[in-house]
């Protein structure tokens, strides 16, 4: 008999985000079912982890190679687990508490070969919000959300798949964001740490000089981008399945996937909301 759900991520020197990731996923799936692929961390952040740690040699950033390896690793775990979720260390998956009591319940109820999340960036409004205390629940410190098609990721699988680099799509699968599965992207949740992490990704070796432009921006460009996103107007949204505002964005992702079915990326990764939404009360304190 297989265990219900395993969680997988891959890290390099993630002393801030890795504890947040484990704090969320260990209760959701069990610490013994969390798998951290350690790509040569040397800052001590992966020493004495209470979960499963798989060490691989440090090498230049190569998203295609990374994706091939994780395709194979997650496929292997499916020999022992009914479902496997993969997400980056700065991505938090939540089952909408209005629909399901837990991620495990959602994964066991949905019978699709793959579940695609409804994705959001959690934003830092620098002028009104202090720096994050990453040891405390983030959803009690940040309230602004922006819809992001790039974060509508196919992230929970029941069968082996072939993810595209960046894990934004799966070969042969049209995107159809699940209204009860939410992905909250933390990359833009704190200005100071965002710039610190940017300095690291900008300095690390890359196998392709043209890859990862969004991870090698200048500090000024990155800060201006964050402030522009967090400065959008706020509109009402409940984030419920029947909310017409959010539904229209999910429908847009699905339709674009049909229109671009032959492309490597069946959605425009730059497609993002033109308004902000406030995090509903039912999500407060969940991560």
C-alpha positions as CSV (number, residue, x, y, z in Angstrom):
1,X,0.0,0.0,0.0
2,X,1.3,3.4,-0.9
3,X,1.6,6.4,1.3
4,X,-0.6,9.3,0.3
5,X,1.6,12.3,-0.4
6,X,5.3,13.3,-0.6
7,X,6.7,16.8,-0.9
8,X,9.9,17.6,-2.9
9,X,12.0,20.8,-3.3
10,X,15.6,21.6,-4.5
11,X,17.8,24.1,-2.8
12,X,21.1,25.9,-2.8
13,X,22.0,28.0,0.3
14,X,18.4,28.8,1.2
15,X,18.8,29.6,4.9
16,X,15.7,31.8,5.0
17,X,13.2,30.1,2.7
18,X,14.0,26.4,3.6
19,X,12.8,26.7,7.2
20,X,9.6,28.3,6.0
21,X,9.1,25.5,3.4
22,X,9.6,22.8,6.1
23,X,7.5,24.6,8.6
24,X,4.6,24.4,6.1
25,X,5.1,21.0,4.4
26,X,6.2,18.9,7.3
27,X,2.8,19.2,9.1
28,X,1.0,18.8,5.7
29,X,2.7,15.5,4.6
30,X,4.9,14.4,7.5
31,X,8.5,15.3,8.1
32,X,9.6,11.8,6.9
33,X,7.9,12.4,3.6
34,X,9.6,15.7,2.8
35,X,12.5,15.5,0.4
36,X,15.1,18.2,0.0
37,X,17.5,17.9,-3.0
38,X,20.6,19.8,-1.8
39,X,22.5,21.2,-4.8
40,X,25.8,21.7,-3.0
41,X,24.8,24.1,-0.2
42,X,27.7,25.4,1.8
43,X,26.1,27.8,4.2
44,X,25.1,25.3,6.8
45,X,21.4,25.6,5.9
46,X,21.0,21.9,5.1
47,X,23.0,20.5,7.9
48,X,21.1,18.3,10.4
49,X,17.8,18.6,8.5
50,X,15.0,16.5,10.2
51,X,13.7,15.5,6.8
52,X,15.1,13.5,3.9
53,X,18.2,15.2,2.4
54,X,19.7,14.1,-0.9
55,X,23.0,15.7,-1.7
56,X,24.1,16.3,-5.3
57,X,27.4,18.0,-6.4
58,X,27.4,21.7,-6.9
59,X,27.4,22.8,-10.6
60,X,26.4,25.8,-12.7
61,X,22.7,26.6,-12.8
62,X,21.2,24.5,-15.6
63,X,17.4,24.5,-15.5
64,X,17.1,21.8,-18.2
65,X,19.4,19.5,-16.4
66,X,17.6,20.2,-13.1
67,X,14.2,19.5,-14.5
68,X,15.3,16.2,-16.1
69,X,16.7,15.1,-12.7
70,X,13.5,16.1,-10.8
71,X,11.3,14.4,-13.5
72,X,13.1,11.2,-12.8
73,X,13.2,11.6,-9.0
74,X,9.5,12.4,-8.6
75,X,8.6,9.5,-11.0
76,X,10.6,7.2,-8.7
77,X,8.8,8.4,-5.6
78,X,5.5,7.4,-7.2
79,X,6.5,3.8,-6.7
80,X,5.9,4.4,-3.0
81,X,3.5,7.4,-2.9
82,X,0.1,7.9,-4.4
83,X,0.8,11.5,-5.2
84,X,4.0,13.7,-5.2
85,X,4.2,17.4,-5.1
86,X,7.1,19.4,-6.3
87,X,7.5,23.1,-5.8
88,X,10.4,25.5,-5.5
89,X,11.5,26.5,-1.9
90,X,9.8,29.9,-2.2
91,X,6.4,28.4,-3.2
92,X,3.7,27.5,-0.7
93,X,0.8,25.3,-1.7
94,X,-2.4,25.7,0.2
95,X,-5.7,23.8,-0.1
96,X,-8.4,26.5,0.2
97,X,-9.8,25.9,3.7
98,X,-13.2,26.7,2.3
99,X,-13.0,23.6,0.2
100,X,-10.6,21.1,1.9
101,X,-9.2,20.7,5.4
102,X,-5.7,19.9,4.1
103,X,-3.5,19.4,1.1
104,X,-3.6,15.7,1.7
105,X,-7.4,15.7,1.6
106,X,-7.3,17.6,-1.7
107,X,-4.7,15.3,-3.3
108,X,-6.7,12.2,-2.2
109,X,-10.0,13.6,-3.5
110,X,-8.9,14.8,-6.9
111,X,-8.2,11.9,-9.2
112,X,-6.5,13.9,-12.0
113,X,-3.1,12.7,-13.1
114,X,-1.8,16.2,-12.3
115,X,-3.2,19.2,-10.4
116,X,-2.4,22.7,-11.5
117,X,-2.4,25.4,-8.9
118,X,-4.0,28.9,-9.0
119,X,-1.0,31.1,-8.6
120,X,-0.2,34.4,-6.8
121,X,2.7,36.6,-5.9
122,X,2.6,37.6,-2.2
123,X,3.9,41.2,-2.3
124,X,5.7,43.6,0.1
125,X,4.2,47.1,0.1
126,X,7.5,48.7,1.2
127,X,6.0,52.1,2.2
128,X,3.5,50.6,4.7
129,X,4.9,47.2,5.7
130,X,8.1,46.4,7.7
131,X,10.6,43.7,6.8
132,X,9.3,40.2,7.2
133,X,10.0,38.2,10.3
134,X,10.5,34.8,8.6
135,X,10.2,32.9,11.9
136,X,6.6,34.0,12.2
137,X,3.5,33.3,10.0
138,X,4.0,35.4,6.8
139,X,0.2,35.7,6.2
140,X,0.0,37.8,9.4
141,X,2.5,40.2,7.9
142,X,1.6,40.4,4.3
143,X,-1.8,41.0,2.7
144,X,-1.3,41.9,-1.0
145,X,-1.7,39.3,-3.7
146,X,-1.3,39.6,-7.5
147,X,-2.5,36.8,-9.8
148,X,0.4,35.2,-11.8
149,X,0.0,32.8,-14.7
150,X,3.6,31.8,-14.2
151,X,2.7,30.5,-10.7
152,X,-0.2,28.5,-12.1
153,X,2.1,25.5,-12.0
154,X,1.3,21.8,-12.4
155,X,2.6,20.7,-9.1
156,X,0.9,17.6,-7.8
157,X,1.2,14.4,-9.8
158,X,-0.2,10.9,-9.8
159,X,1.9,9.6,-12.7
160,X,5.3,10.3,-14.2
161,X,5.4,13.5,-16.1
162,X,7.8,15.6,-18.2
163,X,8.0,19.1,-16.7
164,X,9.3,22.0,-18.8
165,X,12.3,23.9,-17.3
166,X,11.0,26.1,-14.5
167,X,8.1,23.6,-13.9
168,X,5.6,26.0,-15.5
169,X,4.1,23.3,-17.7
170,X,3.9,19.6,-18.4
171,X,4.4,18.0,-21.8
172,X,1.0,17.1,-23.3
173,X,-1.0,18.7,-20.5
174,X,-3.2,21.8,-21.0
175,X,-3.2,24.2,-18.0
176,X,-6.4,24.2,-16.0
177,X,-5.8,25.8,-12.6
178,X,-7.7,24.1,-9.8
179,X,-9.8,26.7,-7.9
180,X,-9.1,24.9,-4.6
181,X,-5.4,24.6,-4.9
182,X,-3.5,27.9,-4.3
183,X,0.2,28.6,-4.8
184,X,1.7,31.6,-3.0
185,X,5.0,32.7,-4.4
186,X,7.2,34.4,-1.8
187,X,9.9,35.8,-4.1
188,X,8.5,39.3,-3.8
189,X,7.3,39.2,-0.2
190,X,10.3,41.1,1.3
191,X,12.4,43.8,-0.3
192,X,15.5,43.4,1.8
193,X,15.8,39.6,1.6
194,X,14.8,39.7,-2.1
195,X,17.8,41.9,-2.8
196,X,20.1,39.7,-0.7
197,X,18.9,36.6,-2.6
198,X,19.2,38.4,-5.9
199,X,22.8,39.1,-5.2
200,X,23.5,35.4,-4.7
201,X,21.6,34.2,-7.9
202,X,23.3,37.0,-9.9
203,X,26.8,36.0,-8.8
204,X,26.4,32.2,-9.1
205,X,27.7,30.4,-12.2
206,X,25.1,29.8,-15.0
207,X,25.6,27.2,-17.8
208,X,23.8,29.5,-20.2
209,X,24.7,33.2,-20.2
210,X,21.2,34.1,-21.5
211,X,19.3,32.1,-18.9
212,X,17.7,33.3,-15.7
213,X,17.4,37.0,-16.6
214,X,14.9,37.6,-13.8
215,X,17.3,36.2,-11.3
216,X,20.2,38.4,-12.5
217,X,18.6,41.8,-12.6
218,X,20.2,44.9,-11.1
219,X,19.1,45.8,-7.6
220,X,17.5,49.0,-8.9
221,X,15.5,47.3,-11.6
222,X,14.3,44.6,-9.1
223,X,13.2,47.1,-6.5
224,X,11.4,49.3,-9.1
225,X,9.6,46.1,-10.4
226,X,8.5,45.2,-6.9
227,X,7.3,48.7,-6.1
228,X,5.3,48.9,-9.3
229,X,3.6,45.5,-8.6
230,X,2.7,46.5,-5.0
231,X,1.5,49.9,-6.2
232,X,-1.3,48.6,-8.3
233,X,-4.9,49.4,-7.3
234,X,-6.7,47.0,-5.0
235,X,-10.0,45.4,-6.1
236,X,-12.4,43.1,-4.2
237,X,-12.0,39.3,-4.6
238,X,-12.9,36.5,-2.3
239,X,-10.6,34.0,-4.1
240,X,-13.6,31.5,-3.9
241,X,-14.4,29.2,-6.8
242,X,-17.4,31.3,-7.9
243,X,-15.5,34.6,-7.6
244,X,-16.0,36.1,-11.1
245,X,-12.8,38.2,-10.9
246,X,-10.5,35.3,-10.2
247,X,-12.5,32.9,-12.4
248,X,-11.9,35.2,-15.4
249,X,-8.1,34.9,-14.9
250,X,-8.2,31.1,-14.5
251,X,-10.3,30.9,-17.7
252,X,-7.8,33.1,-19.5
253,X,-5.0,30.7,-18.6
254,X,-7.0,27.7,-19.7
255,X,-8.0,29.3,-23.0
256,X,-4.4,30.5,-23.7
257,X,-3.2,26.9,-23.1
258,X,-5.6,25.7,-25.8
259,X,-4.5,28.4,-28.2
260,X,-0.8,27.6,-27.6
261,X,-1.1,23.8,-27.2
262,X,1.9,23.1,-29.4
263,X,4.3,25.5,-27.6
264,X,6.8,24.4,-25.0
265,X,5.1,26.9,-22.6
266,X,1.4,26.9,-23.3
267,X,0.8,30.1,-21.3
268,X,2.4,33.5,-21.5
269,X,4.6,33.5,-18.3
270,X,4.4,37.3,-18.2
271,X,0.6,37.2,-17.9
272,X,-0.2,38.8,-14.5
273,X,-3.1,40.6,-12.8
274,X,-3.6,44.3,-13.3
275,X,-5.1,44.7,-9.9
276,X,-4.2,43.5,-6.4
277,X,-6.4,41.5,-4.0
278,X,-6.3,41.3,-0.3
279,X,-5.6,38.0,1.3
280,X,-8.9,36.6,2.6
281,X,-9.2,36.1,6.4
282,X,-9.5,32.3,6.0
283,X,-5.8,32.1,4.9
284,X,-4.4,34.1,7.7
285,X,-1.9,32.2,9.8
286,X,-1.8,29.2,7.4
287,X,1.9,29.8,6.5
